[in-house]
Amino acid sequence: MKVLFVGDIVGRNARNFVQKQIVDLKLKLQLDAIIINVENAAGGFGVTPAICDDFFNAGADILTTGNHVWDKREIISYISKNERLLRPMNMIDGTPGIGITSIKINTGTIGVANIMTNLFMSRTDPVFNKVPEIINSFKLTENVDFALVDVHGEASSEKMAIGYALDGNVSAVVGTHTHVPTADYQILEKGTAYITDVGMSGDYNSIIGMNKQDALNRFMFPNNKKSKLEVSLGEPTMCGVIIDTLSNGLSKSIKPLRLGGRLEQTIL
């Protein structure tokens, strides 16, 4: 299979740009599936049902999220009924929605899990306790033909550890949350594609997608409670990775895809 994963959408400009791009990319690159992290798609904080529907209508197959998933309260009833919008599976018991799913597409069955790390992140159950559940759910060529895990977290070391814990059992482990693309895209020893962070889809003339002065004020004047973050409105870059798999569901390649804005550097 050939699958595109797109990193954290930050704000309106980025989501409009990505929605237009994936319509063309699905045909141009002959993609089997598209997976997108949308947790910052609504004004930089959270996501709404209407935004999710727009992404699905544009061609996305599964949407993932992270720690900002509940910033827009209207998403609660929507996520409770939609198996294609995920929240981290290691959120506390009783949290609405699901964190792992599999769906049938034209070329087979794809599975996606969404997890959140523990280091520097709050309100999560131990993430490594979810590794056996992911492995048992995603048996390549038996239960699914392609399996991806979105690891939403701060610490590179923890993301790497999860990658190695899942190596050989899933097609890809991709990191999100830090909004800065890393250069370590690779195939691990047992065949799992890996990258520590895909990077955000947003304006890179910013501080992780937010207006530079707003973010600077947070650091320079930490006692100013009125300092509010606003999404930076410059030209967005779409950051993603394209994963190609073998007949056994493991990966033969992972390549970055960056379109538009300051980071445009397409490798196909």
ZIFEN-V79843 format. One record per residue. N is the residue number from 0. SS is DSSP state (H for helix, E for strand, L for the rest). PHI is phi as a letter, one per 40 degrees, with the letter a starting at -180 (NA if undefined). D_CENTER is the distance of its C-alpha to the mean C-alpha in Angstrom with 1 decimal. Layout:
N&SS&PHI&D_CENTER / N&SS&PHI&D_CENTER
//
This chain:
0&L&NA&18.4 / 1&E&b&16.5 / 2&E&b&12.8 / 3&E&b&10.5 / 4&E&b&6.8 / 5&E&b&6.1 / 6&L&c&4.8 / 7&L&d&5.7 / 8&E&c&8.6 / 9&E&b&11.7 / 10&H&g&14.8 / 11&H&c&16.9 / 12&H&d&17.7 / 13&H&c&14.1 / 14&H&c&13.4 / 15&H&c&16.8 / 16&H&c&16.4 / 17&H&c&13.2 / 18&H&c&14.9 / 19&H&c&18.0 / 20&H&c&16.5 / 21&H&c&14.9 / 22&H&c&18.2 / 23&H&c&20.0 / 24&H&c&17.6 / 25&H&d&17.6 / 26&H&c&21.4 / 27&H&c&21.8 / 28&L&c&19.7 / 29&L&f&20.5 / 30&L&c&17.0 / 31&L&c&17.1 / 32&E&a&13.7 / 33&E&b&10.7 / 34&E&b&7.3 / 35&E&b&5.3 / 36&E&c&3.4 / 37&L&b&7.1 / 38&L&c&8.4 / 39&E&b&10.5 / 40&L&c&11.6 / 41&L&c&15.0 / 42&L&g&17.0 / 43&L&g&14.4 / 44&L&a&14.6 / 45&L&g&13.2 / 46&L&a&13.2 / 47&L&b&16.2 / 48&H&d&17.4 / 49&H&c&18.6 / 50&H&c&15.4 / 51&H&d&13.7 / 52&H&c&16.8 / 53&H&c&16.8 / 54&H&c&13.4 / 55&H&c&14.8 / 56&H&c&18.1 / 57&H&c&16.8 / 58&L&h&15.6 / 59&L&c&12.1 / 60&L&c&12.5 / 61&E&b&9.9 / 62&E&b&7.6 / 63&E&b&5.5 / 64&L&a&6.5 / 65&L&a&8.3 / 66&L&c&11.8 / 67&L&c&12.4 / 68&L&d&12.0 / 69&L&c&15.9 / 70&L&c&16.8 / 71&L&b&18.0 / 72&L&c&20.3 / 73&L&c&20.7 / 74&H&c&17.3 / 75&H&c&19.0 / 76&H&c&21.3 / 77&H&c&18.8 / 78&H&c&16.2 / 79&L&c&19.3 / 80&L&b&20.3 / 81&L&b&17.2 / 82&L&c&15.9 / 83&L&b&13.1 / 84&E&b&11.3 / 85&E&b&10.2 / 86&L&b&10.6 / 87&L&d&10.8 / 88&L&c&13.7 / 89&L&c&15.6 / 90&E&c&16.3 / 91&L&c&20.1 / 92&L&d&22.2 / 93&L&g&22.8 / 94&L&c&19.5 / 95&L&c&19.0 / 96&L&g&16.6 / 97&E&b&15.2 / 98&L&b&12.5 / 99&E&a&13.2 / 100&E&a&14.4 / 101&E&a&16.0 / 102&E&b&17.2 / 103&E&c&19.7 / 104&E&b&19.3 / 105&L&c&22.1 / 106&L&b&21.9 / 107&E&i&21.2 / 108&E&b&18.9 / 109&E&b&15.2 / 110&E&b&13.8 / 111&E&b&10.4 / 112&E&b&10.2 / 113&E&b&8.2 / 114&E&b&10.2 / 115&E&b&11.0 / 116&L&c&13.5 / 117&L&b&17.0 / 118&L&c&18.2 / 119&L&g&18.4 / 120&L&b&16.4 / 121&L&b&18.5 / 122&L&f&19.2 / 123&E&b&17.5 / 124&L&c&19.5 / 125&L&d&19.8 / 126&H&c&16.6 / 127&H&c&18.7 / 128&H&c&20.6 / 129&H&c&17.7 / 130&H&d&17.9 / 131&H&d&21.0 / 132&H&c&19.7 / 133&H&c&16.7 / 134&H&c&19.2 / 135&H&c&21.8 / 136&H&c&19.6 / 137&L&b&18.2 / 138&L&c&21.4 / 139&E&d&20.8 / 140&L&g&23.5 / 141&L&b&24.7 / 142&L&c&22.2 / 143&E&b&19.4 / 144&L&c&19.5 / 145&E&a&15.9 / 146&E&b&13.6 / 147&E&b&10.0 / 148&E&b&8.8 / 149&E&c&5.5 / 150&E&b&7.7 / 151&E&c&7.4 / 152&L&a&10.7 / 153&L&c&13.5 / 154&L&c&15.7 / 155&H&d&15.4 / 156&H&c&18.0 / 157&H&c&16.4 / 158&H&c&13.2 / 159&H&c&15.8 / 160&H&c&17.9 / 161&H&c&15.3 / 162&H&d&14.8 / 163&H&c&18.6 / 164&H&c&19.0 / 165&H&b&17.1 / 166&L&d&18.5 / 167&L&g&20.4 / 168&L&b&19.1 / 169&L&b&15.7 / 170&L&c&14.9 / 171&E&a&11.8 / 172&E&b&10.2 / 173&E&b&7.3 / 174&E&c&7.1 / 175&E&b&5.4 / 176&L&h&8.0 / 177&L&c&11.0 / 178&L&g&10.4 / 179&L&b&12.6 / 180&L&c&12.0 / 181&L&c&14.0 / 182&L&b&16.5 / 183&L&c&16.5 / 184&L&c&14.8 / 185&E&a&17.2 / 186&E&b&18.4 / 187&L&c&19.4 / 188&L&d&23.0 / 189&L&b&22.5 / 190&L&h&20.3 / 191&L&c&16.6 / 192&E&c&14.5 / 193&E&a&12.9 / 194&E&a&11.4 / 195&L&c&11.4 / 196&L&a&9.1 / 197&L&c&7.8 / 198&L&g&9.0 / 199&L&c&8.9 / 200&E&b&10.2 / 201&E&a&13.4 / 202&L&c&16.9 / 203&L&c&17.5 / 204&L&c&21.1 / 205&L&a&19.9 / 206&E&b&18.9 / 207&L&f&15.1 / 208&L&g&15.3 / 209&E&b&18.4 / 210&L&d&22.0 / 211&H&d&23.5 / 212&H&c&26.7 / 213&H&d&25.1 / 214&H&c&23.0 / 215&H&d&26.1 / 216&H&c&28.1 / 217&H&c&26.0 / 218&H&c&26.7 / 219&H&c&30.3 / 220&L&b&31.5 / 221&L&c&29.6 / 222&L&c&32.4 / 223&L&c&31.9 / 224&L&c&30.4 / 225&L&c&30.3 / 226&L&c&27.8 / 227&L&b&25.0 / 228&L&c&21.7 / 229&L&b&21.3 / 230&E&c&18.6 / 231&L&c&20.0 / 232&L&b&21.2 / 233&L&c&21.7 / 234&L&c&20.5 / 235&L&c&16.7 / 236&E&b&15.1 / 237&E&c&12.3 / 238&E&b&10.3 / 239&E&a&8.9 / 240&E&b&10.3 / 241&E&b&12.8 / 242&E&b&13.6 / 243&E&b&17.2 / 244&E&b&18.6 / 245&L&c&22.2 / 246&L&c&24.2 / 247&L&c&23.6 / 248&L&g&19.8 / 249&L&c&19.3 / 250&E&c&18.1 / 251&E&b&20.5 / 252&E&a&18.3 / 253&E&b&15.0 / 254&E&b&15.4 / 255&E&c&13.7 / 256&E&b&13.9 / 257&E&b&14.7 / 258&E&b&16.6 / 259&L&g&18.8 / 260&H&g&19.6 / 261&H&c&20.5 / 262&H&b&18.3 / 263&L&d&19.0 / 264&L&a&19.4 / 265&L&c&18.8 / 266&L&b&19.3 / 267&L&b&19.8
//
